[in-house]
Amino acid sequence: MGTGRTLRKESHVRPCKTPAGKAKKVASQRRRLVKFGLPEEEVKLMAAENVRVLVQRPTVVKKMLAKKAAAK
């Protein structure tokens, strides 16, 4: 049985995510979606998971907005 570094390491090295930190991150992602061109009312109604997915793919958002504009 070893007595090296692996057994002395703390298992809680990384800080835990706080609800306030998560809320701040989601709020900034919502602002980014509004800057992309999505209506603010629509973004407010979205779930946090959907916001995260759309922020990761801005080209998809732009194509979606172009389709909506072409349909009108």
N, C-alpha and C positions, 0 to 999 in steps of 0.2 A: 504494500500500500504506500502511495506516494505522500510526500509532505511538501510538494512544490507549490508553485504559484496558483495552480488551478484550484487547489483546495482552500486557499486563503482569499480568493477574489470575492468581492461582495456581489451578490446576485442582483442588487438593486442599484445598478450604476446609472442607468438612464432615468431622467425625471419622468414622473407620471404626467399624462396629459390632464389638464384641468378643464372643467366645463367652460370656464371663462375663455381659455385659450382656444377651445374648439369653436365657441361662438364668434370670437374675433376673426378666426380664419374663414368661417362660413360667410360672415358679413363682408369680408374683403373679396371673397369669391363672387358674391352676389353683385357687388359694385363693379367687378370686372365684366360680368355678363351684361350689365346695363351699358357699360362702355362699348361692348361689342355691338350693341344695337337692339337687344331684346327689350320689350316693354317692362317697365319697373313693376307694374301690377302683376304681370305674368311671373316674373322672377320671385316676387314675394310669396306666391302660392306654391312654388316648387319645393320639393323635399330636398334636404341637404345632400342626399346621395346623387340626385339628378343634377344639382348645381355642380357638384364635384366632377361628374362625368363630362358635362358640357364645357367646363373651364379647361379640362385637359385637352379638348379637341376644338380649338377656335375655328378651324377651317370648316368643320361640320356646322357650326353655328352660323357662319357667314353664308354657307350654301343654303341652310334652312331659311334664313332671312331673305335671301335672293328669291327662293321659291315663293315665299309669301308675298313678296313685292310683285313678282310676275303674275301671280294669281289675281291680284287686285287690279 
